[in-house]
């Protein structure tokens, strides 16, 4: 499916209309994955893709949020609040995908940075790591939210926070030291 779409980008509409409407979960999941592979070329379909953030199947919800993150900031920004709902999903795979995808949106995700930073305290290591990646993608503007998670943090949270801050770069460290004191 992915190679077919790369040959004819106009087929995206056909894919959305046909494969995403299927009852078969694996077809919906694969169609979303193919759209993610297209990246910004699938941008005109962002709102249609966002419908699948509410799918009953976690793999489809996860694929939808990953796809939106791959579309680019301009295309996915109207969907940021819907994407952020998955930060509270019961499934760790969905939470991890959501925090990373929101990170891909950069400054658009600033209104969700505190909730994203809370995931540094998640029980699941994969979610904590994804939060570090997502927050570091936002950059300096998320540093204060990361530091706020340090008080009474577990070793896993401290490790994830250190990863996030370290990936933000050396320029952030002086301000981080000021915030900690």
ABEGO torsion letter per residue (X at the ends): XAAAAAABAAAAAAAAAAAAABABAAAAAAAAAAAAAAEAAAAAAAAAAAAAAABABAAAAAAAAAAAAAAEAAAAAAAAAAAAAAAABABAAAAAAAAAAAAAAEAAAAAAAAAAAAAAABABAAAAAAAAAAAAAAEAAAAAAAAAAABGBBAAAAAAAAAAAAAAEAAAAAAAAAAAX
